């Protein structure tokens, strides 16, 4: 059965937990990657907001 990318359990919008469920990793890892993207590259907030709008709910 094919996996679907949907929002997961909501901490803020559910983006990180949805990505973690899709890629079978711990949600803490995806949250840390977004923090690194925010402070390291400056694009994390934009990517997170775009995903929050685009990703469907469960």
mmCIF file of the N, C-alpha and C atoms, coordinates in Angstrom:
data_MODEL
# 
_entry.id   MODEL 
# 
loop_
_atom_site.group_PDB 
_atom_site.id 
_atom_site.type_symbol 
_atom_site.label_atom_id 
_atom_site.label_alt_id 
_atom_site.label_comp_id 
_atom_site.label_asym_id 
_atom_site.label_entity_id 
_atom_site.label_seq_id 
_atom_site.pdbx_PDB_ins_code 
_atom_site.Cartn_x 
_atom_site.Cartn_y 
_atom_site.Cartn_z 
_atom_site.occupancy 
_atom_site.B_iso_or_equiv 
_atom_site.pdbx_formal_charge 
_atom_site.auth_seq_id 
_atom_site.auth_comp_id 
_atom_site.auth_asym_id 
_atom_site.auth_atom_id 
_atom_site.pdbx_PDB_model_num 
ATOM 1   N N  . UNK A 1 1  ? 0.844  -1.179 0.000  1.00 0.00 ? 1  UNK A N  1 
ATOM 2   C CA . UNK A 1 1  ? 0.000  0.000  0.000  1.00 0.00 ? 1  UNK A CA 1 
ATOM 3   C C  . UNK A 1 1  ? 0.890  1.243  0.000  1.00 0.00 ? 1  UNK A C  1 
ATOM 4   N N  . UNK A 1 2  ? 0.553  2.200  -0.788 1.00 0.00 ? 2  UNK A N  1 
ATOM 5   C CA . UNK A 1 2  ? 1.356  3.422  -0.911 1.00 0.00 ? 2  UNK A CA 1 
ATOM 6   C C  . UNK A 1 2  ? 1.128  4.332  0.291  1.00 0.00 ? 2  UNK A C  1 
ATOM 7   N N  . UNK A 1 3  ? 2.212  4.973  0.711  1.00 0.00 ? 3  UNK A N  1 
ATOM 8   C CA . UNK A 1 3  ? 2.114  5.922  1.825  1.00 0.00 ? 3  UNK A CA 1 
ATOM 9   C C  . UNK A 1 3  ? 1.581  7.251  1.324  1.00 0.00 ? 3  UNK A C  1 
ATOM 10  N N  . UNK A 1 4  ? 0.884  7.958  2.206  1.00 0.00 ? 4  UNK A N  1 
ATOM 11  C CA . UNK A 1 4  ? 0.410  9.302  1.893  1.00 0.00 ? 4  UNK A CA 1 
ATOM 12  C C  . UNK A 1 4  ? 1.069  10.286 2.850  1.00 0.00 ? 4  UNK A C  1 
ATOM 13  N N  . UNK A 1 5  ? 1.449  11.422 2.331  1.00 0.00 ? 5  UNK A N  1 
ATOM 14  C CA . UNK A 1 5  ? 2.028  12.480 3.147  1.00 0.00 ? 5  UNK A CA 1 
ATOM 15  C C  . UNK A 1 5  ? 0.903  13.332 3.704  1.00 0.00 ? 5  UNK A C  1 
ATOM 16  N N  . UNK A 1 6  ? 0.631  13.155 4.998  1.00 0.00 ? 6  UNK A N  1 
ATOM 17  C CA . UNK A 1 6  ? -0.401 13.935 5.672  1.00 0.00 ? 6  UNK A CA 1 
ATOM 18  C C  . UNK A 1 6  ? 0.166  14.488 6.966  1.00 0.00 ? 6  UNK A C  1 
ATOM 19  N N  . UNK A 1 7  ? -0.532 15.444 7.535  1.00 0.00 ? 7  UNK A N  1 
ATOM 20  C CA . UNK A 1 7  ? -0.110 16.011 8.806  1.00 0.00 ? 7  UNK A CA 1 
ATOM 21  C C  . UNK A 1 7  ? -0.285 14.976 9.905  1.00 0.00 ? 7  UNK A C  1 
ATOM 22  N N  . UNK A 1 8  ? 0.599  15.024 10.885 1.00 0.00 ? 8  UNK A N  1 
ATOM 23  C CA . UNK A 1 8  ? 0.544  14.076 11.986 1.00 0.00 ? 8  UNK A CA 1 
ATOM 24  C C  . UNK A 1 8  ? -0.047 14.715 13.222 1.00 0.00 ? 8  UNK A C  1 
ATOM 25  N N  . UNK A 1 9  ? 0.383  14.215 14.385 1.00 0.00 ? 9  UNK A N  1 
ATOM 26  C CA . UNK A 1 9  ? -0.104 14.773 15.642 1.00 0.00 ? 9  UNK A CA 1 
ATOM 27  C C  . UNK A 1 9  ? 0.376  16.211 15.767 1.00 0.00 ? 9  UNK A C  1 
ATOM 28  N N  . UNK A 1 10 ? -0.514 17.062 16.176 1.00 0.00 ? 10 UNK A N  1 
ATOM 29  C CA . UNK A 1 10 ? -0.272 18.499 16.115 1.00 0.00 ? 10 UNK A CA 1 
ATOM 30  C C  . UNK A 1 10 ? 0.486  19.022 17.326 1.00 0.00 ? 10 UNK A C  1 
ATOM 31  N N  . UNK A 1 11 ? 1.666  19.535 17.095 1.00 0.00 ? 11 UNK A N  1 
ATOM 32  C CA . UNK A 1 11 ? 2.376  20.347 18.079 1.00 0.00 ? 11 UNK A CA 1 
ATOM 33  C C  . UNK A 1 11 ? 2.154  21.800 17.694 1.00 0.00 ? 11 UNK A C  1 
ATOM 34  N N  . UNK A 1 12 ? 2.388  22.111 16.432 1.00 0.00 ? 12 UNK A N  1 
ATOM 35  C CA . UNK A 1 12 ? 2.100  23.441 15.907 1.00 0.00 ? 12 UNK A CA 1 
ATOM 36  C C  . UNK A 1 12 ? 1.098  23.285 14.767 1.00 0.00 ? 12 UNK A C  1 
ATOM 37  N N  . UNK A 1 13 ? 1.539  22.723 13.660 1.00 0.00 ? 13 UNK A N  1 
ATOM 38  C CA . UNK A 1 13 ? 0.629  22.418 12.554 1.00 0.00 ? 13 UNK A CA 1 
ATOM 39  C C  . UNK A 1 13 ? 0.628  20.943 12.185 1.00 0.00 ? 13 UNK A C  1 
ATOM 40  N N  . UNK A 1 14 ? 1.542  20.172 12.732 1.00 0.00 ? 14 UNK A N  1 
ATOM 41  C CA . UNK A 1 14 ? 1.620  18.751 12.433 1.00 0.00 ? 14 UNK A CA 1 
ATOM 42  C C  . UNK A 1 14 ? 2.517  18.409 11.265 1.00 0.00 ? 14 UNK A C  1 
ATOM 43  N N  . UNK A 1 15 ? 3.270  19.389 10.777 1.00 0.00 ? 15 UNK A N  1 
ATOM 44  C CA . UNK A 1 15 ? 4.121  19.165 9.613  1.00 0.00 ? 15 UNK A CA 1 
ATOM 45  C C  . UNK A 1 15 ? 5.273  18.218 9.944  1.00 0.00 ? 15 UNK A C  1 
ATOM 46  N N  . UNK A 1 16 ? 5.974  18.469 11.017 1.00 0.00 ? 16 UNK A N  1 
ATOM 47  C CA . UNK A 1 16 ? 7.150  17.652 11.360 1.00 0.00 ? 16 UNK A CA 1 
ATOM 48  C C  . UNK A 1 16 ? 6.773  16.213 11.662 1.00 0.00 ? 16 UNK A C  1 
ATOM 49  N N  . UNK A 1 17 ? 5.705  16.003 12.401 1.00 0.00 ? 17 UNK A N  1 
ATOM 50  C CA . UNK A 1 17 ? 5.311  14.631 12.704 1.00 0.00 ? 17 UNK A CA 1 
ATOM 51  C C  . UNK A 1 17 ? 4.761  13.930 11.466 1.00 0.00 ? 17 UNK A C  1 
ATOM 52  N N  . UNK A 1 18 ? 4.134  14.661 10.574 1.00 0.00 ? 18 UNK A N  1 
ATOM 53  C CA . UNK A 1 18 ? 3.678  14.064 9.318  1.00 0.00 ? 18 UNK A CA 1 
ATOM 54  C C  . UNK A 1 18 ? 4.831  13.630 8.442  1.00 0.00 ? 18 UNK A C  1 
ATOM 55  N N  . UNK A 1 19 ? 5.863  14.477 8.349  1.00 0.00 ? 19 UNK A N  1 
ATOM 56  C CA . UNK A 1 19 ? 7.059  14.106 7.592  1.00 0.00 ? 19 UNK A CA 1 
ATOM 57  C C  . UNK A 1 19 ? 7.772  12.932 8.244  1.00 0.00 ? 19 UNK A C  1 
ATOM 58  N N  . UNK A 1 20 ? 7.827  12.922 9.568  1.00 0.00 ? 20 UNK A N  1 
ATOM 59  C CA . UNK A 1 20 ? 8.481  11.829 10.285 1.00 0.00 ? 20 UNK A CA 1 
ATOM 60  C C  . UNK A 1 20 ? 7.745  10.508 10.056 1.00 0.00 ? 20 UNK A C  1 
ATOM 61  N N  . UNK A 1 21 ? 6.432  10.537 10.078 1.00 0.00 ? 21 UNK A N  1 
ATOM 62  C CA . UNK A 1 21 ? 5.658  9.326  9.813  1.00 0.00 ? 21 UNK A CA 1 
ATOM 63  C C  . UNK A 1 21 ? 5.885  8.829  8.386  1.00 0.00 ? 21 UNK A C  1 
ATOM 64  N N  . UNK A 1 22 ? 5.964  9.749  7.444  1.00 0.00 ? 22 UNK A N  1 
ATOM 65  C CA . UNK A 1 22 ? 6.154  9.376  6.045  1.00 0.00 ? 22 UNK A CA 1 
ATOM 66  C C  . UNK A 1 22 ? 7.515  8.736  5.809  1.00 0.00 ? 22 UNK A C  1 
ATOM 67  N N  . UNK A 1 23 ? 8.565  9.296  6.432  1.00 0.00 ? 23 UNK A N  1 
ATOM 68  C CA . UNK A 1 23 ? 9.923  8.793  6.224  1.00 0.00 ? 23 UNK A CA 1 
ATOM 69  C C  . UNK A 1 23 ? 10.367 7.797  7.301  1.00 0.00 ? 23 UNK A C  1 
ATOM 70  N N  . UNK A 1 24 ? 9.477  7.434  8.208  1.00 0.00 ? 24 UNK A N  1 
ATOM 71  C CA . UNK A 1 24 ? 9.755  6.463  9.273  1.00 0.00 ? 24 UNK A CA 1 
ATOM 72  C C  . UNK A 1 24 ? 10.957 6.857  10.135 1.00 0.00 ? 24 UNK A C  1 
ATOM 73  N N  . UNK A 1 25 ? 10.971 8.113  10.594 1.00 0.00 ? 25 UNK A N  1 
ATOM 74  C CA . UNK A 1 25 ? 12.000 8.595  11.514 1.00 0.00 ? 25 UNK A CA 1 
ATOM 75  C C  . UNK A 1 25 ? 11.306 9.219  12.720 1.00 0.00 ? 25 UNK A C  1 
ATOM 76  N N  . UNK A 1 26 ? 12.075 9.526  13.727 1.00 0.00 ? 26 UNK A N  1 
ATOM 77  C CA . UNK A 1 26 ? 11.540 10.145 14.934 1.00 0.00 ? 26 UNK A CA 1 
ATOM 78  C C  . UNK A 1 26 ? 11.150 11.604 14.637 1.00 0.00 ? 26 UNK A C  1 
ATOM 79  N N  . UNK A 1 27 ? 9.994  12.061 15.121 1.00 0.00 ? 27 UNK A N  1 
ATOM 80  C CA . UNK A 1 27 ? 9.596  13.449 14.882 1.00 0.00 ? 27 UNK A CA 1 
ATOM 81  C C  . UNK A 1 27 ? 10.586 14.479 15.435 1.00 0.00 ? 27 UNK A C  1 
ATOM 82  N N  . UNK A 1 28 ? 11.320 14.118 16.473 1.00 0.00 ? 28 UNK A N  1 
ATOM 83  C CA . UNK A 1 28 ? 12.300 15.040 17.040 1.00 0.00 ? 28 UNK A CA 1 
ATOM 84  C C  . UNK A 1 28 ? 13.398 15.350 16.022 1.00 0.00 ? 28 UNK A C  1 
ATOM 85  N N  . UNK A 1 29 ? 13.758 14.377 15.217 1.00 0.00 ? 29 UNK A N  1 
ATOM 86  C CA . UNK A 1 29 ? 14.788 14.598 14.196 1.00 0.00 ? 29 UNK A CA 1 
ATOM 87  C C  . UNK A 1 29 ? 14.306 15.605 13.165 1.00 0.00 ? 29 UNK A C  1 
ATOM 88  N N  . UNK A 1 30 ? 13.066 15.472 12.714 1.00 0.00 ? 30 UNK A N  1 
ATOM 89  C CA . UNK A 1 30 ? 12.567 16.423 11.724 1.00 0.00 ? 30 UNK A CA 1 
ATOM 90  C C  . UNK A 1 30 ? 12.423 17.819 12.319 1.00 0.00 ? 30 UNK A C  1 
ATOM 91  N N  . UNK A 1 31 ? 12.046 17.898 13.582 1.00 0.00 ? 31 UNK A N  1 
ATOM 92  C CA . UNK A 1 31 ? 11.963 19.215 14.232 1.00 0.00 ? 31 UNK A CA 1 
ATOM 93  C C  . UNK A 1 31 ? 13.340 19.862 14.338 1.00 0.00 ? 31 UNK A C  1 
ATOM 94  N N  . UNK A 1 32 ? 14.349 19.061 14.675 1.00 0.00 ? 32 UNK A N  1 
ATOM 95  C CA . UNK A 1 32 ? 15.713 19.590 14.746 1.00 0.00 ? 32 UNK A CA 1 
ATOM 96  C C  . UNK A 1 32 ? 16.210 20.037 13.377 1.00 0.00 ? 32 UNK A C  1 
ATOM 97  N N  . UNK A 1 33 ? 15.854 19.310 12.333 1.00 0.00 ? 33 UNK A N  1 
ATOM 98  C CA . UNK A 1 33 ? 16.244 19.719 10.990 1.00 0.00 ? 33 UNK A CA 1 
ATOM 99  C C  . UNK A 1 33 ? 15.615 21.055 10.598 1.00 0.00 ? 33 UNK A C  1 
ATOM 100 N N  . UNK A 1 34 ? 14.370 21.276 10.994 1.00 0.00 ? 34 UNK A N  1 
ATOM 101 C CA . UNK A 1 34 ? 13.737 22.556 10.705 1.00 0.00 ? 34 UNK A CA 1 
ATOM 102 C C  . UNK A 1 34 ? 14.382 23.681 11.503 1.00 0.00 ? 34 UNK A C  1 
ATOM 103 N N  . UNK A 1 35 ? 14.787 23.419 12.737 1.00 0.00 ? 35 UNK A N  1 
ATOM 104 C CA . UNK A 1 35 ? 15.483 24.437 13.540 1.00 0.00 ? 35 UNK A CA 1 
ATOM 105 C C  . UNK A 1 35 ? 16.813 24.789 12.891 1.00 0.00 ? 35 UNK A C  1 
ATOM 106 N N  . UNK A 1 36 ? 17.543 23.783 12.420 1.00 0.00 ? 36 UNK A N  1 
ATOM 107 C CA . UNK A 1 36 ? 18.807 24.034 11.729 1.00 0.00 ? 36 UNK A CA 1 
ATOM 108 C C  . UNK A 1 36 ? 18.560 24.837 10.450 1.00 0.00 ? 36 UNK A C  1 
ATOM 109 N N  . UNK A 1 37 ? 17.492 24.512 9.731  1.00 0.00 ? 37 UNK A N  1 
ATOM 110 C CA . UNK A 1 37 ? 17.173 25.247 8.507  1.00 0.00 ? 37 UNK A CA 1 
ATOM 111 C C  . UNK A 1 37 ? 16.813 26.698 8.802  1.00 0.00 ? 37 UNK A C  1 
ATOM 112 N N  . UNK A 1 38 ? 16.159 26.942 9.933  1.00 0.00 ? 38 UNK A N  1 
ATOM 113 C CA . UNK A 1 38 ? 15.795 28.322 10.292 1.00 0.00 ? 38 UNK A CA 1 
ATOM 114 C C  . UNK A 1 38 ? 17.033 29.131 10.633 1.00 0.00 ? 38 UNK A C  1 
ATOM 115 N N  . UNK A 1 39 ? 17.869 28.595 11.508 1.00 0.00 ? 39 UNK A N  1 
ATOM 116 C CA . UNK A 1 39 ? 19.019 29.359 11.973 1.00 0.00 ? 39 UNK A CA 1 
ATOM 117 C C  . UNK A 1 39 ? 20.226 29.260 11.039 1.00 0.00 ? 39 UNK A C  1 
ATOM 118 N N  . UNK A 1 40 ? 20.357 28.167 10.328 1.00 0.00 ? 40 UNK A N  1 
ATOM 119 C CA . UNK A 1 40 ? 21.511 27.978 9.461  1.00 0.00 ? 40 UNK A CA 1 
ATOM 120 C C  . UNK A 1 40 ? 21.333 28.579 8.074  1.00 0.00 ? 40 UNK A C  1 
ATOM 121 N N  . UNK A 1 41 ? 20.159 28.375 7.497  1.00 0.00 ? 41 UNK A N  1 
ATOM 122 C CA . UNK A 1 41 ? 19.942 28.784 6.118  1.00 0.00 ? 41 UNK A CA 1 
ATOM 123 C C  . UNK A 1 41 ? 18.916 29.898 5.982  1.00 0.00 ? 41 UNK A C  1 
ATOM 124 N N  . UNK A 1 42 ? 18.044 30.050 6.973  1.00 0.00 ? 42 UNK A N  1 
ATOM 125 C CA . UNK A 1 42 ? 17.017 31.092 6.925  1.00 0.00 ? 42 UNK A CA 1 
ATOM 126 C C  . UNK A 1 42 ? 15.792 30.728 6.106  1.00 0.00 ? 42 UNK A C  1 
ATOM 127 N N  . UNK A 1 43 ? 15.710 29.497 5.633  1.00 0.00 ? 43 UNK A N  1 
ATOM 128 C CA . UNK A 1 43 ? 14.575 29.106 4.790  1.00 0.00 ? 43 UNK A CA 1 
ATOM 129 C C  . UNK A 1 43 ? 13.578 28.205 5.500  1.00 0.00 ? 43 UNK A C  1 
ATOM 130 N N  . UNK A 1 44 ? 13.878 27.808 6.725  1.00 0.00 ? 44 UNK A N  1 
ATOM 131 C CA . UNK A 1 44 ? 13.028 26.853 7.432  1.00 0.00 ? 44 UNK A CA 1 
ATOM 132 C C  . UNK A 1 44 ? 11.622 27.341 7.684  1.00 0.00 ? 44 UNK A C  1 
ATOM 133 N N  . UNK A 1 45 ? 11.469 28.604 8.021  1.00 0.00 ? 45 UNK A N  1 
ATOM 134 C CA . UNK A 1 45 ? 10.133 29.146 8.305  1.00 0.00 ? 45 UNK A CA 1 
ATOM 135 C C  . UNK A 1 45 ? 9.280  29.136 7.045  1.00 0.00 ? 45 UNK A C  1 
ATOM 136 N N  . UNK A 1 46 ? 9.858  29.549 5.928  1.00 0.00 ? 46 UNK A N  1 
ATOM 137 C CA . UNK A 1 46 ? 9.117  29.566 4.667  1.00 0.00 ? 46 UNK A CA 1 
ATOM 138 C C  . UNK A 1 46 ? 8.713  28.162 4.247  1.00 0.00 ? 46 UNK A C  1 
ATOM 139 N N  . UNK A 1 47 ? 9.634  27.222 4.332  1.00 0.00 ? 47 UNK A N  1 
ATOM 140 C CA . UNK A 1 47 ? 9.339  25.836 3.963  1.00 0.00 ? 47 UNK A CA 1 
ATOM 141 C C  . UNK A 1 47 ? 8.256  25.269 4.870  1.00 0.00 ? 47 UNK A C  1 
ATOM 142 N N  . UNK A 1 48 ? 8.367  25.531 6.175  1.00 0.00 ? 48 UNK A N  1 
ATOM 143 C CA . UNK A 1 48 ? 7.384  25.015 7.124  1.00 0.00 ? 48 UNK A CA 1 
ATOM 144 C C  . UNK A 1 48 ? 5.986  25.579 6.825  1.00 0.00 ? 48 UNK A C  1 
ATOM 145 N N  . UNK A 1 49 ? 5.904  26.866 6.562  1.00 0.00 ? 49 UNK A N  1 
ATOM 146 C CA . UNK A 1 49 ? 4.597  27.482 6.284  1.00 0.00 ? 49 UNK A CA 1 
ATOM 147 C C  . UNK A 1 49 ? 3.989  26.962 4.985  1.00 0.00 ? 49 UNK A C  1 
ATOM 148 N N  . UNK A 1 50 ? 4.816  26.775 3.971  1.00 0.00 ? 50 UNK A N  1 
ATOM 149 C CA . UNK A 1 50 ? 4.313  26.229 2.711  1.00 0.00 ? 50 UNK A CA 1 
ATOM 150 C C  . UNK A 1 50 ? 3.787  24.812 2.923  1.00 0.00 ? 50 UNK A C  1 
ATOM 151 N N  . UNK A 1 51 ? 4.543  24.001 3.659  1.00 0.00 ? 51 UNK A N  1 
ATOM 152 C CA . UNK A 1 51 ? 4.086  22.636 3.935  1.00 0.00 ? 51 UNK A CA 1 
ATOM 153 C C  . UNK A 1 51 ? 2.822  22.623 4.795  1.00 0.00 ? 51 UNK A C  1 
ATOM 154 N N  . UNK A 1 52 ? 2.709  23.567 5.729  1.00 0.00 ? 52 UNK A N  1 
ATOM 155 C CA . UNK A 1 52 ? 1.517  23.629 6.581  1.00 0.00 ? 52 UNK A CA 1 
ATOM 156 C C  . UNK A 1 52 ? 0.266  23.929 5.754  1.00 0.00 ? 52 UNK A C  1 
ATOM 157 N N  . UNK A 1 53 ? 0.427  24.692 4.703  1.00 0.00 ? 53 UNK A N  1 
ATOM 158 C CA . UNK A 1 53 ? -0.726 25.013 3.844  1.00 0.00 ? 53 UNK A CA 1 
ATOM 159 C C  . UNK A 1 53 ? -1.019 23.883 2.856  1.00 0.00 ? 53 UNK A C  1 
ATOM 160 N N  . UNK A 1 54 ? 0.030  23.271 2.314  1.00 0.00 ? 54 UNK A N  1 
ATOM 161 C CA . UNK A 1 54 ? -0.136 22.279 1.254  1.00 0.00 ? 54 UNK A CA 1 
ATOM 162 C C  . UNK A 1 54 ? -0.519 20.903 1.778  1.00 0.00 ? 54 UNK A C  1 
ATOM 163 N N  . UNK A 1 55 ? 0.068  20.460 2.892  1.00 0.00 ? 55 UNK A N  1 
ATOM 164 C CA . UNK A 1 55 ? -0.169 19.096 3.384  1.00 0.00 ? 55 UNK A CA 1 
ATOM 165 C C  . UNK A 1 55 ? -1.624 18.928 3.849  1.00 0.00 ? 55 UNK A C  1 
ATOM 166 N N  . UNK A 1 56 ? -2.270 17.860 3.418  1.00 0.00 ? 56 UNK A N  1 
ATOM 167 C CA . UNK A 1 56 ? -3.651 17.618 3.877  1.00 0.00 ? 56 UNK A CA 1 
ATOM 168 C C  . UNK A 1 56 ? -3.683 17.079 5.305  1.00 0.00 ? 56 UNK A C  1 
ATOM 169 N N  . UNK A 1 57 ? -4.803 17.289 5.973  1.00 0.00 ? 57 UNK A N  1 
ATOM 170 C CA . UNK A 1 57 ? -5.012 16.703 7.298  1.00 0.00 ? 57 UNK A CA 1 
ATOM 171 C C  . UNK A 1 57 ? -5.300 15.217 7.140  1.00 0.00 ? 57 UNK A C  1 
ATOM 172 N N  . UNK A 1 58 ? -5.238 14.510 8.265  1.00 0.00 ? 58 UNK A N  1 
ATOM 173 C CA . UNK A 1 58 ? -5.505 13.055 8.238  1.00 0.00 ? 58 UNK A CA 1 
ATOM 174 C C  . UNK A 1 58 ? -6.852 12.773 7.701  1.00 0.00 ? 58 UNK A C  1 
# 
